[in-house]
Amino acid sequence: MSHSGVMQHGTREGTSAAPRARPIAAVLAVKGLADAKTRLSPVVPADARRALVLAMMSDTISAARAAGVDDIVVVTPDPDVEDTARRHGARVVADAPTDAADPTTSSLNRALTRGIDAAIGLRDARIVVLQADLPALRAQHLSAALARADGHRQAIVTDRSGSGTAMLIIGDTTDVTPRFGVGSAQAHRDAGAVDLVAETDDLWPDLRTDVDTVDDLAAAMTLGVGRATAQVLADVGLGSLASTPTPHAS
């Protein structure tokens, strides 16, 4: 546990991804930091919110690497995000400014499509689209989700609300349309994606806890966040938002 009281987890600890016949490429999208995570403003000041975004992305990338992901692509228009992603061994695809976006497509889905196009270059890869703010993510649970998705054209892991999508796994890269946004879980299911947690609401809570609100952050802290995120929270004195953090099975 860090001195802030936030439980940390080592993303490489106790993980051993099973050999896979196909490589895995992960795609993350991170928007500019100028207005990052404004819904966290009641508990996290502006400068710390920017640092928190970078830390959560770093912990997400580290967990993906520890799960055996072969290639990680980060799409962003922000130079600070780019620098951090590259330091963690990710490839970076420059996203177009918001005012240049296709008005018929959400900025997130447009960015993810750019990343998916770049990731497809990895020969015969399965594509894993991950939210970039999964600070509690455990590598072994990501590996388990990838194993369960194997053989499906598309599969999803919903977020903790059940209505959003924390992870989209694309096995058939002839159909690579991401449908993130409000009601994305149903949109992905309607497009044929298999819901990997449809009848198991308590499965992989760390994989399902992306952080947009104070409640989300409290849930992630209770599960136990990664080292980079824990350090930022410690730096701002945010040691508790919820019940005492407890170790997640790992």
C-alpha positions as CSV (number, residue, x, y, z in Angstrom):
1,M,0.0,0.0,0.0
2,S,1.3,3.5,-0.8
3,H,1.7,6.1,1.9
4,S,-1.5,7.7,0.6
5,G,-3.5,4.6,1.6
6,V,-4.2,3.8,-2.0
7,M,-3.7,0.1,-2.8
8,Q,-1.1,-0.5,-5.5
9,H,-0.8,-3.6,-7.6
10,G,2.1,-4.9,-9.6
11,T,0.8,-5.5,-13.1
12,R,3.4,-8.2,-13.9
13,E,3.0,-10.1,-10.6
14,G,1.5,-13.5,-10.9
15,T,0.7,-13.3,-14.6
16,S,1.6,-15.8,-17.3
17,A,-0.3,-15.4,-20.6
18,A,-1.0,-18.6,-22.4
19,P,0.6,-18.9,-25.9
20,R,-1.6,-17.6,-28.7
21,A,-1.6,-18.5,-32.3
22,R,-2.4,-14.9,-33.4
23,P,-0.7,-11.8,-32.2
24,I,-2.7,-9.2,-30.2
25,A,-2.7,-5.4,-30.9
26,A,-4.3,-3.0,-28.5
27,V,-5.7,0.4,-29.5
28,L,-6.3,3.2,-27.0
29,A,-7.4,6.8,-27.7
30,V,-6.7,9.7,-25.4
31,K,-8.0,13.2,-26.1
32,G,-6.1,16.4,-25.4
33,L,-5.3,17.2,-21.8
34,A,-6.6,20.8,-21.7
35,D,-10.0,19.8,-20.4
36,A,-9.1,16.4,-19.0
37,K,-11.5,14.6,-16.7
38,T,-13.5,17.6,-15.6
39,R,-16.0,15.5,-13.8
40,L,-13.3,14.7,-11.3
41,S,-12.8,18.4,-10.5
42,P,-14.6,18.1,-7.1
43,V,-11.7,16.0,-5.7
44,V,-8.8,16.4,-8.2
45,P,-7.3,19.8,-9.1
46,A,-6.8,20.7,-12.8
47,D,-3.0,20.1,-13.0
48,A,-3.4,16.8,-11.1
49,R,-6.2,15.7,-13.5
50,R,-3.8,16.0,-16.4
51,A,-1.2,14.0,-14.5
52,L,-3.9,11.5,-13.6
53,V,-4.9,10.9,-17.2
54,L,-1.3,10.2,-18.1
55,A,-0.9,7.9,-15.1
56,M,-4.1,5.9,-15.8
57,M,-3.0,5.4,-19.4
58,S,0.4,4.3,-18.3
59,D,-1.1,1.7,-15.9
60,T,-3.4,0.5,-18.7
61,I,-0.5,0.1,-21.1
62,S,1.6,-1.7,-18.4
63,A,-1.2,-4.2,-17.7
64,A,-1.7,-4.8,-21.4
65,R,2.0,-5.5,-21.9
66,A,2.0,-7.9,-18.9
67,A,-1.0,-9.7,-20.4
68,G,1.1,-10.5,-23.5
69,V,-0.2,-7.8,-25.9
70,D,2.2,-7.6,-28.8
71,D,1.6,-4.1,-30.1
72,I,0.0,-1.1,-28.5
73,V,-1.2,1.9,-30.5
74,V,-2.2,5.2,-28.8
75,V,-4.2,7.8,-30.8
76,T,-3.9,11.3,-29.5
77,P,-3.6,14.9,-30.6
78,D,-1.7,15.8,-27.4
79,P,2.1,16.0,-27.3
80,D,2.3,15.1,-23.6
81,V,0.2,12.0,-24.1
82,E,2.4,11.1,-27.1
83,D,5.6,11.4,-25.0
84,T,4.3,9.3,-22.2
85,A,2.9,6.6,-24.5
86,R,6.2,6.4,-26.3
87,R,8.1,6.0,-23.1
88,H,5.9,3.0,-22.3
89,G,6.8,1.5,-25.7
90,A,3.5,2.3,-27.5
91,R,3.3,3.4,-31.1
92,V,1.5,6.8,-31.5
93,V,-0.9,7.8,-34.2
94,A,-1.6,11.5,-34.4
95,D,-5.3,12.3,-34.1
96,A,-6.8,15.2,-36.1
97,P,-7.9,18.3,-34.1
98,T,-11.5,18.2,-33.0
99,D,-12.6,21.0,-35.5
100,A,-11.4,18.8,-38.3
101,A,-13.4,15.8,-37.3
102,D,-15.9,14.1,-39.5
103,P,-19.2,15.4,-38.2
104,T,-21.0,12.1,-38.9
105,T,-18.7,10.2,-36.5
106,S,-17.9,10.8,-32.9
107,S,-14.4,12.0,-32.2
108,L,-13.7,8.9,-30.1
109,N,-14.8,6.5,-32.7
110,R,-12.9,8.4,-35.4
111,A,-9.7,8.3,-33.3
112,L,-10.2,4.6,-32.6
113,T,-10.7,3.8,-36.3
114,R,-7.4,5.5,-37.0
115,G,-5.7,3.4,-34.4
116,I,-7.4,0.2,-35.6
117,D,-6.2,0.9,-39.2
118,A,-2.6,1.3,-37.9
119,A,-2.9,-1.9,-35.7
120,I,-4.1,-4.0,-38.6
121,G,-0.6,-3.8,-40.0
122,L,0.5,-6.4,-37.4
123,R,0.1,-9.6,-39.4
124,D,-3.1,-11.5,-38.7
125,A,-3.6,-9.7,-35.4
126,R,-6.6,-9.7,-33.2
127,I,-7.5,-6.1,-32.3
128,V,-8.3,-5.1,-28.7
129,V,-9.8,-1.7,-28.2
130,L,-9.4,-0.6,-24.6
131,Q,-10.5,2.4,-22.7
132,A,-7.3,4.2,-21.7
133,D,-8.5,4.9,-18.1
134,L,-8.4,1.5,-16.5
135,P,-6.1,2.1,-13.6
136,A,-7.1,-1.0,-11.7
137,L,-6.7,-3.4,-14.6
138,R,-5.1,-6.7,-13.8
139,A,-3.1,-8.4,-16.5
140,Q,-4.4,-11.9,-15.7
141,H,-8.0,-10.7,-16.2
142,L,-7.2,-9.1,-19.5
143,S,-5.6,-12.4,-20.5
144,A,-8.7,-14.3,-19.4
145,A,-11.0,-12.0,-21.4
146,L,-8.8,-12.4,-24.5
147,A,-8.9,-16.2,-24.1
148,R,-12.7,-16.2,-23.7
149,A,-13.1,-14.0,-26.8
150,D,-10.9,-16.2,-29.0
151,G,-12.9,-17.6,-32.0
152,H,-15.5,-14.8,-31.9
153,R,-15.8,-12.3,-34.7
154,Q,-16.3,-9.6,-32.1
155,A,-16.7,-9.6,-28.4
156,I,-17.1,-7.0,-25.7
157,V,-16.6,-6.5,-22.0
158,T,-19.1,-3.9,-20.7
159,D,-18.2,-1.2,-18.2
160,R,-19.4,-1.5,-14.6
161,S,-22.7,0.3,-15.5
162,G,-23.4,-2.4,-18.1
163,S,-24.4,0.2,-20.7
164,G,-20.9,1.2,-21.9
165,T,-18.0,-0.7,-23.4
166,A,-14.7,-1.1,-21.6
167,M,-13.2,-3.4,-24.1
168,L,-13.9,-4.5,-27.7
169,I,-12.1,-7.5,-29.2
170,I,-12.1,-7.7,-33.0
171,G,-11.3,-11.2,-34.3
172,D,-12.5,-10.6,-37.8
173,T,-10.7,-7.5,-39.1
174,T,-13.0,-7.2,-42.2
175,D,-15.4,-5.4,-39.8
176,V,-13.6,-2.9,-37.6
177,T,-16.3,-0.4,-36.9
178,P,-16.1,0.8,-33.2
179,R,-19.4,2.0,-31.7
180,F,-18.3,3.6,-28.5
181,G,-20.4,6.3,-26.9
182,V,-23.8,6.4,-25.1
183,G,-25.4,3.0,-25.2
184,S,-22.3,1.4,-26.8
185,A,-22.7,-2.0,-25.2
186,Q,-26.1,-2.5,-26.9
187,A,-24.8,-1.0,-30.2
188,H,-21.9,-3.5,-30.2
189,R,-24.2,-6.4,-29.4
190,D,-26.6,-5.3,-32.1
191,A,-23.7,-5.4,-34.5
192,G,-23.0,-9.1,-33.5
193,A,-20.5,-8.7,-30.7
194,V,-20.7,-11.4,-28.0
195,D,-21.0,-10.0,-24.5
196,L,-18.4,-11.8,-22.4
197,V,-19.9,-10.7,-19.1
198,A,-23.6,-10.9,-19.9
199,E,-24.6,-13.1,-17.0
200,T,-21.6,-12.5,-14.7
201,D,-21.8,-9.0,-13.3
202,D,-19.0,-9.6,-10.8
203,L,-16.5,-10.9,-13.3
204,W,-13.3,-8.8,-13.9
205,P,-14.4,-5.6,-12.1
206,D,-11.0,-4.1,-12.7
207,L,-11.4,-4.5,-16.4
208,R,-14.8,-2.9,-16.2
209,T,-13.9,0.2,-14.1
210,D,-12.9,3.0,-16.4
211,V,-12.7,6.3,-14.6
212,D,-14.8,9.4,-15.6
213,T,-16.6,10.3,-12.4
214,V,-15.7,10.6,-8.7
215,D,-17.7,7.4,-8.1
216,D,-15.6,5.6,-10.8
217,L,-12.4,6.8,-9.2
218,A,-13.6,5.6,-5.8
219,A,-14.4,2.2,-7.2
220,A,-11.0,1.9,-8.9
221,M,-9.3,2.9,-5.6
222,T,-11.2,0.3,-3.7
223,L,-10.1,-2.4,-6.2
224,G,-6.5,-1.1,-6.0
225,V,-4.9,1.0,-8.7
226,G,-1.6,0.7,-10.5
227,R,1.6,2.3,-9.4
228,A,1.5,5.4,-11.6
229,T,-2.1,6.3,-10.6
230,A,-1.4,5.6,-7.0
231,Q,1.5,8.0,-7.0
232,V,-0.6,10.9,-8.5
233,L,-3.3,10.3,-6.0
234,A,-0.7,10.2,-3.2
235,D,0.8,13.5,-4.4
236,V,-2.6,15.3,-4.1
237,G,-3.3,13.7,-0.7
238,L,-6.2,11.7,-2.0
239,G,-5.8,8.6,0.1
240,S,-9.5,7.6,0.3
241,L,-12.8,8.1,-1.5
242,A,-14.5,4.9,-0.6
243,S,-14.1,2.0,1.7
244,T,-10.6,0.9,2.6
245,P,-8.9,-0.5,-0.5
246,T,-8.6,-4.3,-0.5
247,P,-6.4,-6.5,-2.6
248,H,-8.0,-7.9,-5.7
249,A,-7.5,-11.7,-6.4
250,S,-4.4,-11.8,-8.5
